[in-house]
Amino acid sequence: MLRSGFDNSVIVVAGPTASGKSSLALSLAEKFDGEIINADSMQIYQEFRILTARPALEDEARIRHHLYGVVSANTHFSAGAWLEQAVPIIEDMQIRRRVPIVCGGTGLYLKVLKEGIAAIPDVPADVIDSTTALYDTVGGVVFQQKLAGLDPDGANKLEPGDRQRLIRAYAVASSTGKPIGVWQAEQSPEPPLQANFFTVHLIPPRDQLYARIDARMDQMIEQGALEEVRALQNQGLDPRLPALKALGVGDFNQYLSGGLSMAEAADKVKQSTRNFAKRQLTWFRNQSRADLTIEDFGDAEASMTACDAVENMFKSVN
């Protein structure tokens, strides 16, 4: 059982898609009397067990898992909503003297867990749509000039090509009457969770990671990923929902609608997943500090390395 001094510890297992995070988290949970909390923005949805590579049912039976498949795809789920659910779960685990192991590749989730999040009101969907249309019509340079009329500081910090952040800044300022920087400045300086974090990054060689992504996608198709997308398509959901932006949904929808061949759809999904993994690797290298970086996958050797490092960390806090 958990020994004295471990009560305030949280292990974070992070890395790009297909790097073996779930396997490593499972090993750590078994070693240190832990439970696993999902920090993947797409594994949160009920409809995507296969397409998002959620932990297998037998693994969930071995170790208690939290926040996997807990909301429907018709839900507008956000980093703030995740934080509101994750913090009480972790605090309860600390009371029960279990080690929380937060596992996922969504950098924003991991960031807000450690730093908190500004209480920015939700922006109506029609405002986002009209703002996006404005950017696409006038282009980045003119759009940045228009943003400067609402949020001079925000416009000055962004480049014309930073489409996503420009649209976000404009939508927040126009819908709330307050620049996004002002909202962020009002964020509480206190972190949302009092904890001693130990963060493990899995950073495999890129060529090996890409090969694993391609092989895993072939396996997902064999296991029924298309059926998951078809079932979602049949619901007729709003395409602006976050769940419908999951990797594979758009391309497989095109296949099911006759717009792509199966081979074309699979190739497009593999490419978009490789691109996503590249962005994740960049984020973890530049935006997140690790206590332990393993330049490989979460296999048996990596598990031994991580377990030894965590054990040493636990000893140091006693």
C-alpha positions as CSV (number, residue, x, y, z in Angstrom):
1,M,0.0,0.0,0.0
2,L,0.9,3.7,-0.3
3,R,3.6,4.7,2.2
4,S,3.7,7.9,4.3
5,G,4.9,10.8,2.2
6,F,3.4,9.7,-1.1
7,D,0.0,11.2,-0.4
8,N,0.7,14.4,-2.4
9,S,2.3,12.8,-5.4
10,V,0.9,12.8,-8.9
11,I,2.6,10.9,-11.8
12,V,2.1,12.3,-15.3
13,V,2.8,10.1,-18.3
14,A,2.8,12.2,-21.5
15,G,3.9,11.9,-25.1
16,P,2.6,11.7,-28.7
17,T,0.0,9.3,-30.0
18,A,1.1,5.7,-30.3
19,S,4.1,6.1,-28.0
20,G,2.9,3.5,-25.5
21,K,1.6,5.9,-22.7
22,S,-1.2,3.6,-21.7
23,S,1.1,0.6,-21.3
24,L,3.6,2.6,-19.2
25,A,0.8,4.1,-17.0
26,L,-0.5,0.6,-16.4
27,S,2.9,-0.6,-15.2
28,L,3.3,2.3,-12.9
29,A,-0.2,1.9,-11.5
30,E,0.5,-1.8,-10.7
31,K,3.8,-1.0,-9.1
32,F,2.7,1.9,-7.0
33,D,-0.9,1.2,-6.0
34,G,-2.1,3.7,-8.5
35,E,-5.2,4.6,-10.6
36,I,-5.1,6.1,-14.1
37,I,-6.8,9.4,-15.1
38,N,-7.3,10.1,-18.8
39,A,-5.8,13.3,-20.2
40,D,-6.6,12.7,-23.9
41,S,-9.3,15.0,-25.2
42,M,-10.7,12.4,-27.6
43,Q,-10.6,9.3,-25.3
44,I,-13.1,11.2,-23.2
45,Y,-15.9,10.3,-25.6
46,Q,-18.0,7.1,-25.3
47,E,-18.2,6.5,-29.1
48,F,-14.5,6.2,-29.8
49,R,-13.0,3.2,-28.0
50,I,-11.2,1.9,-31.2
51,L,-10.6,5.1,-33.1
52,T,-8.9,6.8,-30.2
53,A,-7.0,3.6,-28.9
54,R,-8.6,3.7,-25.5
55,P,-7.2,1.2,-23.0
56,A,-8.5,-2.4,-23.5
57,L,-11.3,-3.6,-21.4
58,E,-9.0,-6.2,-19.7
59,D,-6.6,-3.4,-18.7
60,E,-9.5,-1.3,-17.3
61,A,-10.4,-4.4,-15.3
62,R,-6.9,-4.8,-13.9
63,I,-6.5,-1.1,-12.8
64,R,-9.2,1.4,-12.1
65,H,-9.4,4.0,-14.9
66,H,-11.1,7.4,-14.7
67,L,-12.5,9.8,-17.4
68,Y,-12.4,7.3,-20.3
69,G,-15.5,7.3,-22.4
70,V,-17.5,9.3,-19.9
71,V,-19.3,11.9,-22.2
72,S,-21.2,11.6,-25.4
73,A,-19.9,13.0,-28.7
74,N,-22.8,15.5,-28.7
75,T,-21.2,17.3,-25.7
76,H,-19.2,20.4,-25.9
77,F,-16.3,19.3,-23.7
78,S,-13.3,21.5,-23.0
79,A,-10.1,21.7,-21.0
80,G,-12.0,23.6,-18.3
81,A,-14.6,20.9,-18.1
82,W,-11.9,18.2,-17.9
83,L,-10.1,20.1,-15.1
84,E,-13.4,20.4,-13.1
85,Q,-13.7,16.6,-13.2
86,A,-10.1,15.6,-12.8
87,V,-9.2,17.6,-9.7
88,P,-11.9,16.0,-7.4
89,I,-10.9,12.5,-8.7
90,I,-7.3,13.1,-7.8
91,E,-8.1,14.6,-4.5
92,D,-10.3,11.6,-3.6
93,M,-7.4,9.3,-4.6
94,Q,-5.1,11.1,-2.3
95,I,-7.5,10.7,0.5
96,R,-7.8,7.0,-0.3
97,R,-3.9,6.8,-0.4
98,R,-3.7,5.8,-4.1
99,V,-1.2,7.3,-6.5
100,P,-2.9,9.3,-9.3
101,I,-1.3,8.6,-12.7
102,V,-2.5,11.1,-15.3
103,C,-2.0,9.7,-18.8
104,G,-2.5,11.4,-22.1
105,G,-1.2,13.5,-25.0
106,T,-3.4,16.6,-24.8
107,G,-0.9,19.2,-23.7
108,L,-3.5,21.7,-22.7
109,Y,-5.1,19.3,-20.2
110,L,-1.7,18.7,-18.6
111,K,-0.9,22.4,-18.5
112,V,-4.2,23.5,-16.9
113,L,-3.8,20.7,-14.3
114,K,-0.6,22.2,-13.1
115,E,-1.3,25.9,-13.7
116,G,-5.1,26.4,-13.7
117,I,-7.2,28.0,-16.4
118,A,-8.7,31.4,-17.0
119,A,-12.5,31.5,-16.5
120,I,-13.3,32.7,-20.0
121,P,-17.0,32.5,-20.9
122,D,-18.0,30.1,-23.6
123,V,-18.2,31.8,-27.0
124,P,-21.4,31.1,-28.9
125,A,-21.0,28.9,-32.0
126,D,-22.5,31.5,-34.3
127,V,-19.8,34.0,-33.2
128,I,-17.0,31.5,-33.9
129,D,-18.5,30.7,-37.3
130,S,-18.8,34.3,-38.3
131,T,-15.3,35.1,-37.1
132,T,-13.9,32.2,-38.9
133,A,-15.7,33.3,-42.1
134,L,-14.3,36.8,-41.7
135,Y,-10.7,35.5,-41.4
136,D,-11.1,33.3,-44.4
137,T,-12.6,36.2,-46.4
138,V,-10.2,39.0,-45.6
139,G,-7.0,37.0,-44.9
140,G,-4.6,37.1,-41.9
141,V,-3.2,40.6,-42.4
142,V,-6.5,42.5,-42.6
143,F,-8.0,40.3,-39.9
144,Q,-5.2,41.1,-37.5
145,Q,-5.8,44.8,-38.2
146,K,-9.5,44.3,-37.3
147,L,-8.5,42.5,-34.1
148,A,-6.3,45.4,-33.2
149,G,-9.5,47.5,-32.9
150,L,-10.9,45.2,-30.3
151,D,-7.7,43.9,-28.6
152,P,-4.5,45.8,-29.5
153,D,-2.3,43.8,-27.2
154,G,-3.6,40.5,-28.5
155,A,-3.2,41.5,-32.1
156,N,0.4,42.7,-31.5
157,K,1.4,39.4,-30.0
158,L,0.1,37.2,-32.9
159,E,1.3,36.7,-36.4
160,P,-1.2,37.1,-39.4
161,G,-0.8,33.4,-40.1
162,D,-1.7,32.2,-36.6
163,R,-5.3,31.6,-37.7
164,Q,-6.6,29.6,-34.7
165,R,-5.3,32.1,-32.1
166,L,-6.4,35.1,-34.0
167,I,-9.9,33.8,-34.4
168,R,-10.0,32.8,-30.8
169,A,-8.9,36.3,-29.6
170,Y,-11.3,38.1,-31.9
171,A,-14.3,35.8,-30.9
172,V,-13.6,36.3,-27.2
173,A,-13.2,40.0,-27.4
174,S,-16.3,40.5,-29.6
175,S,-18.6,38.2,-27.6
176,T,-17.5,39.2,-24.1
177,G,-16.4,42.8,-24.6
178,K,-13.1,42.0,-22.9
179,P,-9.8,41.0,-24.5
180,I,-8.6,37.5,-23.8
181,G,-5.5,38.8,-22.1
182,V,-7.6,40.5,-19.5
183,W,-9.5,37.3,-18.8
184,Q,-6.2,35.5,-18.4
185,A,-4.8,38.1,-16.1
186,E,-7.7,37.5,-13.8
187,Q,-6.8,33.9,-13.4
188,S,-6.1,32.8,-9.8
189,P,-2.4,32.6,-9.0
190,E,-3.1,29.5,-7.0
191,P,-2.8,26.1,-8.8
192,P,-5.9,24.1,-8.9
193,L,-4.3,21.1,-7.2
194,Q,-1.7,21.0,-4.4
195,A,0.5,18.2,-5.6
196,N,4.1,17.1,-6.2
197,F,4.2,16.3,-9.9
198,F,6.6,13.8,-11.5
199,T,6.3,14.0,-15.2
200,V,7.5,11.3,-17.6
201,H,7.8,12.1,-21.4
202,L,7.9,9.3,-24.0
203,I,9.7,10.7,-27.0
204,P,10.3,7.8,-29.5
205,P,12.4,8.1,-32.6
206,R,10.2,9.8,-35.2
207,D,10.6,7.3,-38.0
208,Q,9.7,4.4,-35.6
209,L,6.8,6.4,-34.2
210,Y,5.4,7.0,-37.7
211,A,5.7,3.3,-38.6
212,R,3.8,2.4,-35.4
213,I,1.1,4.9,-36.2
214,D,0.6,3.4,-39.7
215,A,0.4,-0.1,-38.4
216,R,-1.9,0.8,-35.6
217,M,-4.3,2.5,-38.0
218,D,-4.5,-0.7,-40.1
219,Q,-5.3,-2.6,-36.9
220,M,-8.0,0.0,-36.0
221,I,-9.7,-0.5,-39.3
222,E,-9.7,-4.2,-38.9
223,Q,-11.1,-3.9,-35.3
224,G,-14.0,-1.7,-36.4
225,A,-13.0,1.9,-36.5
226,L,-15.2,2.5,-39.5
227,E,-18.2,1.1,-37.7
228,E,-17.6,3.7,-35.0
229,V,-17.5,6.5,-37.5
230,R,-20.6,5.2,-39.3
231,A,-22.6,5.0,-36.1
232,L,-21.6,8.6,-35.4
233,Q,-22.5,9.7,-38.9
234,N,-25.9,8.2,-38.4
235,Q,-26.6,10.5,-35.5
236,G,-26.4,13.6,-37.7
237,L,-24.4,15.6,-35.1
238,D,-23.3,19.2,-35.5
239,P,-19.9,19.1,-37.3
240,R,-18.6,21.8,-35.1
241,L,-18.7,19.5,-32.1
242,P,-15.2,18.8,-30.7
243,A,-15.7,15.0,-31.0
244,L,-16.2,15.3,-34.7
245,K,-12.7,16.7,-35.1
246,A,-11.1,13.4,-33.9
247,L,-8.5,12.0,-36.2
248,G,-10.1,9.8,-38.8
249,V,-13.7,11.0,-38.5
250,G,-13.6,13.4,-41.4
251,D,-11.7,11.2,-43.8
252,F,-13.6,8.0,-43.0
253,N,-16.9,10.0,-43.4
254,Q,-15.7,10.9,-46.9
255,Y,-15.1,7.2,-47.6
256,L,-18.6,6.2,-46.3
257,S,-20.1,9.0,-48.4
258,G,-18.3,7.8,-51.5
259,G,-15.9,10.7,-51.8
260,L,-12.7,8.6,-51.2
261,S,-11.7,5.1,-51.7
262,M,-10.8,3.0,-48.6
263,A,-7.1,3.2,-49.5
264,E,-7.2,7.0,-50.0
265,A,-9.1,7.5,-46.7
266,A,-6.7,5.3,-44.8
267,D,-3.6,7.1,-46.2
268,K,-5.1,10.5,-45.3
269,V,-5.8,9.4,-41.8
270,K,-2.3,8.0,-41.4
271,Q,-0.8,11.3,-42.7
272,S,-2.9,13.5,-40.5
273,T,-2.0,11.3,-37.5
274,R,1.7,11.6,-38.3
275,N,1.3,15.3,-38.6
276,F,-0.5,15.5,-35.3
277,A,2.2,13.4,-33.6
278,K,4.9,15.8,-34.9
279,R,3.0,18.7,-33.4
280,Q,2.8,16.8,-30.1
281,L,6.5,16.1,-30.1
282,T,7.2,19.8,-30.7
283,W,4.9,20.8,-27.9
284,F,6.3,18.4,-25.3
285,R,9.9,19.4,-26.2
286,N,9.2,23.2,-26.0
287,Q,6.2,23.7,-23.7
288,S,6.4,21.1,-21.0
289,R,9.2,20.2,-18.5
290,A,9.8,16.5,-17.8
291,D,11.4,15.0,-14.8
292,L,12.2,11.9,-16.9
293,T,12.5,11.7,-20.7
294,I,12.5,8.3,-22.3
295,E,13.5,8.5,-25.9
296,D,11.7,5.3,-26.7
297,F,8.3,3.6,-26.4
298,G,6.6,2.7,-23.1
299,D,7.7,-1.0,-23.3
300,A,9.1,-3.2,-20.6
301,E,12.5,-1.5,-20.5
302,A,11.0,1.9,-20.3
303,S,8.7,0.7,-17.5
304,M,11.6,-0.4,-15.5
305,T,13.4,2.9,-16.0
306,A,10.3,4.9,-15.0
307,C,9.5,2.7,-12.0
308,D,13.0,3.2,-10.7
309,A,12.9,6.9,-11.2
310,V,9.5,7.2,-9.5
311,E,10.7,5.1,-6.6
312,N,13.6,7.4,-6.1
313,M,11.3,10.4,-6.2
314,F,9.1,8.9,-3.6
315,K,12.1,8.2,-1.4
316,S,13.3,11.8,-1.7
317,V,10.0,13.2,-0.4
318,N,9.9,11.0,2.6
